[in-house]
Amino acid sequence: MIAEHLSCILIGAFIDKSDYFGSENTVFKSEIVEFLNKGGKFSISDLQNSIDSLKELSNQRVSAILKQLVDSGEVVKTYEKRKAFFSRVGD
């Protein structure tokens, strides 16, 4: 039992977790950018309610995807009354 547990830990250490959802997230990113191209500012909840594929995702996962878009410079994050809103660069 200890050997099984140890092997799971060792295998997990060698898996590249950064690419675990990579290709799936790329689809979500393109859908978010396409939606934001319409203009306006949207919260995470707004995006989840407007984009069908995001409805099944957790708020935290959508937030992580949006963070990647903000870090890459494709999306701008602003705050209004302590709530985060996202829009395309230049809006």
C-alpha positions in Angstrom: 0.0 0.0 0.0 2.8 2.4 0.8 4.5 1.5 -2.5 1.3 2.2 -4.4 1.0 5.6 -2.7 4.6 6.4 -3.3 4.3 5.5 -7.0 1.3 7.8 -7.4 3.2 10.6 -5.9 6.2 10.1 -8.1 4.1 9.7 -11.3 2.2 12.9 -10.3 5.4 14.8 -10.0 6.3 14.1 -13.6 3.0 15.1 -15.2 3.0 18.5 -16.7 -0.1 20.0 -15.1 0.3 23.3 -16.9 -0.9 21.7 -20.1 -3.5 19.4 -18.5 -6.4 21.6 -19.8 -4.3 23.4 -22.4 -6.1 22.5 -25.6 -9.6 22.7 -24.0 -8.7 26.1 -22.5 -7.7 27.4 -25.9 -11.2 26.8 -27.2 -12.7 28.6 -24.2 -10.2 31.5 -24.7 -11.2 32.0 -28.3 -14.9 31.9 -27.4 -14.4 34.5 -24.6 -12.4 36.8 -26.9 -15.0 36.5 -29.7 -17.7 37.4 -27.2 -15.8 40.3 -25.8 -15.2 41.7 -29.4 -18.9 42.7 -29.4 -17.9 45.4 -26.8 -18.8 46.2 -23.2 -17.6 45.1 -19.8 -18.6 41.7 -18.4 -18.2 40.0 -15.0 -17.3 36.3 -14.8 -21.0 35.6 -14.1 -22.1 37.6 -17.1 -19.7 35.6 -19.3 -20.8 32.3 -17.9 -24.5 33.2 -18.5 -23.8 34.4 -22.1 -21.4 31.7 -23.4 -22.9 28.3 -23.4 -19.6 26.4 -23.1 -18.7 28.3 -19.9 -21.9 27.4 -18.1 -20.5 24.0 -17.0 -17.2 25.4 -15.7 -16.6 26.6 -12.2 -16.2 30.3 -11.4 -12.6 29.6 -10.4 -11.7 27.9 -13.7 -13.2 30.8 -15.8 -11.3 33.2 -13.6 -8.0 31.3 -14.3 -8.7 31.3 -18.1 -9.4 35.1 -17.9 -6.2 35.6 -16.0 -4.3 34.0 -18.8 -6.0 36.3 -21.3 -5.2 39.4 -19.1 -1.6 38.3 -18.7 -1.2 37.9 -22.5 -2.7 41.4 -23.1 -5.7 40.3 -25.0 -8.2 41.3 -22.3 -8.4 44.1 -19.8 -9.5 43.7 -16.2 -11.1 46.6 -14.4 -12.8 47.0 -11.1 -16.0 48.8 -10.3 -17.2 48.9 -6.7 -14.9 46.0 -5.9 -16.2 43.8 -8.7 -14.0 42.6 -11.6 -15.1 43.3 -15.1 -13.4 42.1 -18.3 -13.3 43.7 -21.8 -11.3 43.7 -24.9 -8.2 45.9 -25.1 -9.2 49.3 -26.5 -12.9 49.2 -25.3 
